[in-house]
Amino acid sequence: MRTSNYLLSTLKETPNDAEVVSHQLMLRAGMIRKLASGLYTWLPTGLRVLRKVENIVRQEIDNAGAVETLMPVVQPFELWEETGRSEKMGPELLRFTDRHTRPFVLSPTAEEVITSLVRNEVSSYKQLPLNLYQIQTKFRDERRPRFGVMRAREFCMMDAYSFDIDKAGLEKSYQAMHDAYCKAFDRMGLEYRPVLADSGAIGGSGSQEFHVLAESGEDLIAFSTESDYAANIEKAEAAAPTGDRAQPTQEMTLVDTPNAKTIAELVEQFDLPIEKTVKTLFVKASDEVDADIIALIVRGDHELNEVKAENLPQVAAPLEMATEEEIRALIGAGPGSLGPVGLELPFIVDRTVAMMSDFGAGANVDDKHYFGINWGRDVELGQIEDLRNVVEGDPSPCGQGTLMLKRGIEVGHIFQLGNVYSQAMNCGVLGPDGKNVILEMGCYGIGVSRVVASAIEQNHDKYGIIWPDALAPFQVAIVPMNMHKSEEVKEAAEKLYAELTAMGIEVLFDDRKERPGVMFSDMELIGVPHTIVIGDRSMKEGNFEYKNRRNGEKTAVAMADIVEHVKAQLA
Amino acid sequence: MRTSNYLLSTLKETPNDAEVVSHQLMLRAGMIRKLASGLYTWLPTGLRVLRKVENIVRQEIDNAGAVETLMPVVQPFELWEETGRSEKMGPELLRFTDRHTRPFVLSPTAEEVITSLVRNEVSSYKQLPLNLYQIQTKFRDERRPRFGVMRAREFCMMDAYSFDIDKAGLEKSYQAMHDAYCKAFDRMGLEYRPVLADSGAIGGSGSQEFHVLAESGEDLIAFSTESDYAANIEKAEAAAPTGDRAQPTQEMTLVDTPNAKTIAELVEQFDLPIEKTVKTLFVKASDEVDADIIALIVRGDHELNEVKAENLPQVAAPLEMATEEEIRALIGAGPGSLGPVGLELPFIVDRTVAMMSDFGAGANVDDKHYFGINWGRDVELGQIEDLRNVVEGDPSPCGQGTLMLKRGIEVGHIFQLGNVYSQAMNCGVLGPDGKNVILEMGCYGIGVSRVVASAIEQNHDKYGIIWPDALAPFQVAIVPMNMHKSEEVKEAAEKLYAELTAMGIEVLFDDRKERPGVMFSDMELIGVPHTIVIGDRSMKEGNFEYKNRRNGEKTAVAMADIVEHVKAQLA
């Protein structure tokens, strides 16, 4: 490709409205342009990368035995009513009516369409297992789209759906997709982790997320220092402390704490170690509990894990914290003075809290705390659960090593759905015994456009993007200096361009009438991995200059050897 | 691909709701399934063909120097207001609002988005010429979607947009796209014609349609028997008859014609040659005419060409025929008794009519006609225009040969738009002299999904589809007979499958436990061009059977030679 035929559209300045690095660099490198909130046009450079991701995903999903289809972006609303998701999705599901006032949606995902297809097309267990996928435009009407294509409204997603006769088949299909995802992200040259994830409202028995590791990631992931264990912090289990609870050494005392509304103030004013405090949080209870509110107690320096809380049968989903008014109406004290002693509400304590002794907590009276509380002696312990987020140094729940935390960007998700959708939509086949069997489904997604952004979050420097070879929009850049003045430079550049492109190498030939500095910084910004500089001076010495984008090294390469040198770099 | 891993979904019966052959065969061959009116899921077999068309189009458009982009399916409504097309498109333009009640449309095409992009990104004539395209989902809310993907609401289209500094540049860009289209349709193995087309409401100075020839085509195309001239019947010029008008031989007489309301009845009851009659049609006049209605007169056996009529400055666009009431209010007679003699309205006569003598026409009085009318003597001739559709045998307007008519399916269209959009959206660049120049645009479309259907309309027999090699979902089918009983057959089939796939050949290996007859008819229905049958009996003689889908020929090929034989067929 010659830049003169191309739409380079690089920008010198960082646009004001781009918060994260990938968004900034995608705009600056001329990869995308905003059409409206959450809607982006992919310019040529961006689309080349998007297609590379798409093709790697397609090949690996094909290799896993899945078969490609293409479902409409516009879907009948009635299918979404059949599974009840029309309500669950809320306003993210964009609805509209056609010219005959029939209701439709823009597809955010396709469980309903594919299940409806399979129930019509597949009638016998002999046709299973079957895994159907598509790589197609999706739409989610995000309330606040941001970070460019990272959280856009319209985006490109690979979504696959497996159908099996039984759970064993589902597990096999699931594992095949897990492995295909690993191969795809390996090929892309990304540092990523499959992590255990909560399957949440979608249900089913198992689920993993694939995260590209990057400091800017929105998600926290917990890893074992010793094993392969990795889990989204939503899911990572905080193992119960081992050993026995320490014996009481203090009497329980009621203390005036007029200026300690928070744990931080309490710790500071009373010289209390934070590990000797607890937070008591009031949340809405589920119908299983004979009260409107239930209390959850975690250690002062720990955070409540909302997903773990929500998954408890006693807690209403989605999790809802009680308001200050509700707390006052119930207890007569504010949220800064709550605690288990004398609390006339059901409560659940975190595993770590259950092992504490001589600790402090609110007295359920404004401006008063109890210090020196001990379980059993001062208050009954009751139900113990894993309620908190893990922290660095926690023992790994796998039993090996301790946990460390890293940030990640979720780019893929695989689910064992089970029969949630197949049951609701009556999707079954005749089994070997001639009886109808409801199918076991898995669903699998990769955010193709999001992978592009996450690769940039992981691979950039102050000059621009540093593409892994497999994702680069071009493999090689040719930068001829003052080509429009020097016939030798022009000739050498044209010859090299012809040679490399004839070998199937994707070359960006910068034939613009620009200063060398402009050309260099554009190629660095776009992130072309390998650049060959052709100039009068080096040619007099019989050389071209080769520059590696990732390590910045420059090498003089004999003109006769340049093609071999490039081939060696690409190998 | 093994059929056991695949979703074959062939149907024995022709679905009732499919009117045209391509729709019937796409359903029967398991290529598509209807999700809702005008919305189709592409099953694996269909998608494989769609991708082949897409890839050929992409390669040839790339070779023509165009650069690929990807624009959102969801576009802001305000862009469509800027060009005034929000109204022109009518209810085919699907509108909706997002969760914040901002108005959007589903993209039927992208002139507005691309022009808005180019006016922001391109600032100098040095960046031109530029040709940007996408292959993307489009949506048109057709009032009556039909014929499967031939006239669907959601479909896949390649749309390209060229930007040039002047008309000469536009013509060059246009010609490059014309040639790329020819290469693409040549490679697809389709019988097609580029034909002159009316540029209609879209404006601009030139336009051609690309038609796949098929008896079921909705469009009529006129060809010269002697030259390359081809034009859509909407556009094909009916040359003026040569020579002089015959002298009058009859007196004009007023005749009672109480039972002749139509030309057919007149001809039959009065033994009048139809070439001696005319039809007088009342249509709405434009503002240029000092009357609400204008009459158009064509010969009795000719058809009014509505596009030619609409393009006349005297005729209102879109063309609207006067109702019977309007005619009666104006003339006092019904539409069956109109004619030029004594008509107190402006009228325009067709070139052929202008050469008639001694002809019959309505007398503008119910149940009365004049016979023996002659121009000049009985009524003034006035304005002469080309008003009619050409018919077979007309002289070709190119001057060589006569015209013949064929039916075609429009699969592509190229337009010289000029500055219609660039002017409305102020899309200009700095020219060589530093002054702003409004750009000259071309736009170019290929209905990718429609090409698939049109290829079937052109290539099928009573057994199913006969794909041209370049479009076939699979190149080769392997049909092993009773593989599940014969270890030799199984082994030979597996070996051949492994060999052919290793060579990059796309093979469908029918490993189902089905009767050979079922397998044969499925492969014929799907239209795989080359089938290899593996059976016990022929193997005893050392042979496989090769069958060619297009000519039906069966050949015994030595097992050792089969790979070479297949390669020779594919070459």
Chai-1 contact restraints between the chains, C-beta under 6 A:
chainA,res_idxA,chainB,res_idxB,connection_type,confidence,min_distance_angstrom,max_distance_angstrom,comment,restraint_id
A,N5,B,G65,contact,1.0,0.0,6.0,A-B,restraint_1
A,Y6,B,V67,contact,1.0,0.0,6.0,A-B,restraint_2
A,L7,B,V67,contact,1.0,0.0,6.0,A-B,restraint_3
A,S9,B,E121,contact,1.0,0.0,6.0,A-B,restraint_4
A,L35,B,P72,contact,1.0,0.0,6.0,A-B,restraint_5
A,A36,B,P76,contact,1.0,0.0,6.0,A-B,restraint_6
A,L39,B,P72,contact,1.0,0.0,6.0,A-B,restraint_7
A,L39,B,V74,contact,1.0,0.0,6.0,A-B,restraint_8
A,T41,B,M71,contact,1.0,0.0,6.0,A-B,restraint_9
A,W42,B,L70,contact,1.0,0.0,6.0,A-B,restraint_10
A,L43,B,T69,contact,1.0,0.0,6.0,A-B,restraint_11
A,P44,B,V67,contact,1.0,0.0,6.0,A-B,restraint_12
A,P44,B,T69,contact,1.0,0.0,6.0,A-B,restraint_13
A,L47,B,E68,contact,1.0,0.0,6.0,A-B,restraint_14
A,L47,B,T69,contact,1.0,0.0,6.0,A-B,restraint_15
A,L47,B,L70,contact,1.0,0.0,6.0,A-B,restraint_16
A,G65,B,N5,contact,1.0,0.0,6.0,A-B,restraint_17
A,V67,B,Y6,contact,1.0,0.0,6.0,A-B,restraint_18
A,V67,B,L7,contact,1.0,0.0,6.0,A-B,restraint_19
A,V67,B,P44,contact,1.0,0.0,6.0,A-B,restraint_20
A,E68,B,L47,contact,1.0,0.0,6.0,A-B,restraint_21
A,T69,B,L43,contact,1.0,0.0,6.0,A-B,restraint_22
A,T69,B,P44,contact,1.0,0.0,6.0,A-B,restraint_23
A,T69,B,L47,contact,1.0,0.0,6.0,A-B,restraint_24
A,L70,B,W42,contact,1.0,0.0,6.0,A-B,restraint_25
A,L70,B,L47,contact,1.0,0.0,6.0,A-B,restraint_26
A,M71,B,T41,contact,1.0,0.0,6.0,A-B,restraint_27
A,P72,B,L35,contact,1.0,0.0,6.0,A-B,restraint_28
A,P72,B,L39,contact,1.0,0.0,6.0,A-B,restraint_29
A,P72,B,E154,contact,1.0,0.0,6.0,A-B,restraint_30
A,V73,B,T137,contact,1.0,0.0,6.0,A-B,restraint_31
A,V74,B,L39,contact,1.0,0.0,6.0,A-B,restraint_32
A,V74,B,E154,contact,1.0,0.0,6.0,A-B,restraint_33
A,P76,B,A36,contact,1.0,0.0,6.0,A-B,restraint_34
A,P91,B,R99,contact,1.0,0.0,6.0,A-B,restraint_35
A,F96,B,F96,contact,1.0,0.0,6.0,A-B,restraint_36
A,D98,B,D141,contact,1.0,0.0,6.0,A-B,restraint_37
A,R99,B,P91,contact,1.0,0.0,6.0,A-B,restraint_38
A,R99,B,D141,contact,1.0,0.0,6.0,A-B,restraint_39
A,E121,B,S9,contact,1.0,0.0,6.0,A-B,restraint_40
A,T137,B,V73,contact,1.0,0.0,6.0,A-B,restraint_41
A,D141,B,D98,contact,1.0,0.0,6.0,A-B,restraint_42
A,D141,B,R99,contact,1.0,0.0,6.0,A-B,restraint_43
A,E154,B,P72,contact,1.0,0.0,6.0,A-B,restraint_44
A,E154,B,V74,contact,1.0,0.0,6.0,A-B,restraint_45
